[in-house]
């Protein structure tokens, strides 16, 4: 019987690897490990009096027998320290043994690839969309095909989630079709912010057409609702992060795609990095989040549009900045 022992480097872990040279002599090599993965150790390798707290899975991407050193770490604030022990993996256990098989999955967290929808005509016209259901334009469809092709060449995707608005769903469908015909799961909680009386207006006309709603839209008060049924930033934050957490909990150890909107993705960034401002969130930009089993959010990459080498994308238009919708 095996038990997953999950180790958090502090800040990196050095694992001692034993390998044989051509003459059969054993030599040791210290390998610095920076990436997370899975290591499975026999349960009997650890004395029962010790409690090993599961934090992250650490991959040992080299052959041979291992003598991992469990390093000390601290829990999140307000909790008691974690106790670790040092122990040796029996020499009979190797990377090829059935009881010691590293996995590409990471059961301690969910990797969520967040994609903003492709371009719409309203994006190009700087028109406020909110919950108005606007289709992708031709550029947006090309962008969706390109991001789908990119993701199909990366690690396996277990599920595809999308806002139920067409511009997001059609982008998600392109990704799902290209990645093995996965069914797209609609999640209304991933919708764009409802922008009340401003929906359908261009930015240039909004101030005159609906000054009260426009002022609320630009307000720095996160509790400020927008007249006409619009949401405050606080409501958007609660709705979008709750949906994201549910998806992460359902797919622990898997890689999933979420297709959403500029305002929603900004809320996700705020949850992960509350003291930082995100860069613009361009159409079909890719953002990778890791959500741990203790609800810690980490952004691994942000705003990647390297797949858009064949189409244009909005540099100065309604491209996912603070005033986008």
C-alpha positions in Angstrom: 0.0 0.0 0.0 1.3 3.5 -0.8 0.7 6.9 0.5 1.3 10.2 -1.3 3.8 12.3 0.6 3.6 15.9 -0.6 6.5 18.2 0.1 6.7 22.0 -0.3 10.2 23.2 -1.1 11.4 26.1 1.0 12.2 27.8 -1.3 13.5 24.8 -3.3 14.3 21.3 -2.3 17.5 19.4 -2.9 17.0 15.7 -3.4 20.0 13.3 -3.2 19.9 10.9 -6.1 22.0 7.7 -6.2 23.0 6.4 -9.6 25.4 3.8 -10.9 28.3 4.6 -13.2 29.6 2.3 -15.8 31.7 0.4 -13.3 28.7 -0.2 -11.0 29.9 2.2 -8.4 27.3 4.3 -6.6 27.7 8.1 -6.7 25.5 10.8 -5.3 24.2 13.9 -7.0 22.3 16.8 -5.5 19.4 17.9 -7.7 17.6 21.1 -7.1 13.9 20.7 -7.7 11.8 23.7 -8.6 8.7 22.2 -10.2 5.9 20.5 -8.5 4.7 17.0 -9.4 3.9 13.7 -7.6 6.1 11.3 -5.6 4.6 8.2 -4.1 6.4 6.6 -1.1 5.6 3.3 0.7 3.5 3.9 3.8 5.8 1.8 5.9 8.7 4.2 5.1 7.3 6.6 7.7 7.0 5.9 11.4 3.3 6.0 12.3 3.9 8.4 15.2 4.7 11.1 12.6 1.9 13.0 10.9 2.8 14.1 7.4 0.7 17.1 6.3 -0.1 17.1 2.5 0.8 20.3 0.9 2.1 19.8 -2.7 3.3 17.0 -4.8 7.0 17.1 -5.7 8.2 15.4 -8.8 11.7 13.8 -8.9 12.4 13.9 -12.6 15.6 11.7 -12.5 16.2 8.0 -12.3 17.5 5.9 -9.4 16.8 5.5 -5.8 16.1 8.6 -3.7 16.7 9.9 -0.2 14.3 12.8 0.0 14.6 15.2 2.9 11.4 16.5 4.2 11.8 20.2 4.9 10.0 22.2 7.6 7.3 24.6 6.5 4.6 26.7 8.1 0.9 26.6 7.7 -1.1 29.6 6.7 -1.2 32.3 9.4 -3.1 31.4 12.6 -2.4 27.7 12.5 0.1 25.5 14.3 3.4 24.7 12.6 3.7 21.6 10.5 6.1 18.8 11.8 8.1 16.9 9.3 10.6 14.1 9.7 13.6 12.9 7.7 13.5 9.4 6.3 15.0 7.3 3.6 13.2 5.6 0.8 14.3 1.9 0.8 16.9 1.3 -1.9 14.6 -1.3 -3.5 12.2 1.4 -4.4 13.0 3.0 -7.7 11.2 5.2 -10.2 10.2 2.1 -12.2 8.6 0.3 -9.3 4.8 0.0 -9.2 4.8 1.5 -5.8 6.9 4.5 -6.8 5.4 5.9 -10.0 5.6 9.7 -10.5 2.5 11.1 -12.1 1.9 14.1 -14.4 -1.2 14.9 -12.4 -0.9 17.1 -9.3 -3.5 16.0 -6.8 -2.7 18.9 -4.5 -4.0 21.5 -6.9 -6.0 22.2 -9.9 -4.5 23.9 -13.0 -7.1 26.2 -14.6 -6.3 27.7 -18.0 -8.4 30.9 -18.1 -9.1 32.3 -21.6 -10.9 35.5 -22.5 -13.4 35.2 -25.3 -12.5 36.1 -28.9 -13.2 39.6 -30.3 -16.8 40.8 -31.1 -17.9 43.8 -33.2 -18.8 45.5 -30.0 -15.3 45.0 -28.7 -14.0 46.6 -31.9 -16.5 49.5 -31.6 -15.7 50.0 -27.9 -19.3 49.3 -27.1 -20.2 48.1 -23.6 -21.5 44.5 -23.6 -22.0 43.3 -20.1 -24.7 40.7 -20.2 -25.8 41.5 -23.8 -25.3 38.3 -25.8 -23.0 39.4 -28.7 -21.5 37.0 -31.2 -17.9 36.7 -32.1 -16.9 38.5 -35.3 -14.6 37.0 -38.0 -11.4 38.0 -36.2 -12.8 36.5 -32.9 -13.5 33.2 -34.6 -9.9 33.1 -36.0 -8.6 33.9 -32.6 -10.7 31.1 -31.0 -9.3 28.6 -33.6 -5.8 29.7 -32.8 -6.0 29.4 -29.1 -7.8 26.1 -29.5 -4.9 24.8 -31.7 -2.4 26.0 -29.1 -4.2 24.3 -26.2 -4.6 21.0 -28.1 -0.8 20.7 -28.3 -0.3 21.2 -24.5 -1.1 19.0 -21.6 -4.3 17.0 -21.5 -7.5 19.0 -20.7 -10.0 17.2 -18.5 -12.9 19.7 -18.8 -13.9 22.9 -20.5 -16.1 25.4 -18.7 -17.6 28.6 -20.1 -19.7 31.6 -19.4 -23.1 31.0 -20.9 -22.8 34.1 -23.1 -22.3 33.3 -26.8 -19.0 35.0 -27.3 -17.4 32.9 -24.5 -19.3 29.7 -25.3 -18.3 29.8 -28.9 -14.7 30.3 -28.0 -14.9 27.4 -25.5 -16.6 25.2 -28.1 -13.7 25.7 -30.5 -11.3 24.7 -27.8 -13.3 21.7 -26.8 -13.7 20.5 -30.4 -9.9 20.8 -30.9 -9.1 19.0 -27.7 -10.9 15.8 -28.2 -14.5 16.7 -28.4 -15.0 17.6 -24.7 -18.5 18.8 -23.8 -18.5 22.5 -22.8 -20.1 23.0 -19.4 -22.0 26.3 -19.1 -21.3 28.2 -15.8 -23.4 31.4 -15.5 -21.2 32.5 -12.6 -18.4 33.1 -15.2 -20.5 35.8 -17.0 -19.2 39.4 -17.5 -20.2 42.0 -15.0 -23.8 43.3 -15.5 -23.3 46.9 -16.4 -26.9 48.2 -16.1 -28.0 51.2 -18.1 -24.6 51.3 -19.8 -25.1 48.1 -21.8 -25.3 48.8 -25.5 -23.7 52.2 -25.3 -20.3 53.2 -26.6 -17.8 54.6 -24.1 -17.9 57.9 -26.0 -21.7 58.3 -25.6 -22.1 56.7 -22.1 -21.2 59.8 -20.1 -23.9 61.9 -21.8 -26.5 59.2 -22.2 -26.4 57.9 -18.7 -24.2 60.1 -16.5 -25.3 58.4 -13.2 -24.5 54.9 -14.4 -21.3 56.2 -16.0 -20.1 57.7 -12.7 -21.0 54.5 -10.9 -19.1 52.5 -13.5 -15.9 54.5 -13.0 -16.3 54.7 -9.2 -13.5 53.3 -7.0 -16.1 52.1 -4.5 -16.2 48.4 -4.9 -19.7 48.2 -3.3 -21.2 50.7 -5.9 -24.0 49.1 -7.9 -24.7 50.4 -11.5 -28.2 51.9 -12.0 -30.3 49.7 -14.3 -29.7 46.4 -12.5 -25.9 46.5 -12.8 -23.5 44.7 -10.4 -21.0 46.2 -8.0 -17.4 45.0 -8.2 -18.0 43.2 -4.9 -20.9 41.2 -6.3 -18.9 40.3 -9.4 -16.0 39.2 -7.3 -18.1 37.0 -5.1 -19.9 35.4 -8.0 -16.9 34.7 -10.2 -14.5 33.5 -7.5 -17.2 31.2 -6.0 -17.7 29.6 -9.4 -13.9 29.3 -9.9 -13.5 27.6 -6.5 -16.3 25.1 -7.2 -14.6 24.2 -10.5 -11.2 23.8 -8.8 -12.6 21.6 -6.1 -14.3 19.3 -8.6 -11.2 18.8 -10.7 -8.4 18.4 -8.1 -5.3 17.1 -9.8 -6.6 17.9 -13.3 -6.1 20.6 -15.9 -9.2 22.4 -17.0 -10.1 25.3 -19.2 -12.3 28.2 -18.2 -13.5 30.7 -20.9 -14.8 34.0 -19.5 -14.6 37.8 -19.8 -12.3 40.7 -19.0 -14.1 41.9 -15.9 -14.5 38.4 -14.5 -10.9 37.5 -15.1 -9.8 40.7 -13.3 -11.8 39.5 -10.3 -9.9 36.2 -10.4 -6.6 38.1 -10.5 -7.7 40.1 -7.5 -8.3 37.0 -5.5 -4.9 35.6 -6.4 -2.9 38.9 -6.1 -5.0 41.4 -4.1 -2.3 44.0 -4.0 -1.4 44.0 -7.7 -3.0 45.4 -10.8 -3.3 43.1 -13.8 -2.1 44.0 -17.2 -4.8 44.3 -19.9 -6.7 41.1 -20.7 -6.8 40.9 -24.4 -9.1 38.7 -26.5 -8.2 35.0 -26.2 -5.3 35.8 -23.9 -4.3 32.8 -21.7 -3.8 33.0 -17.9 -2.8 30.0 -15.9 -4.0 29.6 -12.3 -3.1 26.9 -9.7 -5.7 26.5 -7.0 -4.4 24.3 -4.1 -6.4 22.0 -1.9 -6.0 24.5 0.9 -7.5 27.2 -1.3 -4.3 29.0 -2.1 -4.4 30.7 -5.5 -1.2 31.1 -7.6 -0.9 32.7 -11.0 1.7 30.8 -13.1 1.4 32.9 -16.2 -0.6 35.9 -17.3 -1.8 37.5 -20.6 -0.1 35.1 -23.0 -1.2 35.9 -26.6 1.7 34.2 -28.4 -0.8 32.2 -30.4 -2.1 35.3 -32.1 0.6 35.5 -34.7 -1.8 35.3 -37.6 -4.6 37.7 -36.5 -4.8 41.1 -34.9 -5.9 41.7 -31.4 -7.1 44.8 -29.6 -4.2 47.0 -28.4 -6.2 50.1 -27.6 -9.8 49.0 -28.0 -12.1 47.5 -25.4 -9.4 45.0 -24.4 -10.0 43.9 -20.9 -8.8 46.9 -18.9 -10.6 48.5 -16.0 -13.2 50.2 -18.2 -14.0 47.1 -20.3 -17.2 45.2 -20.3 
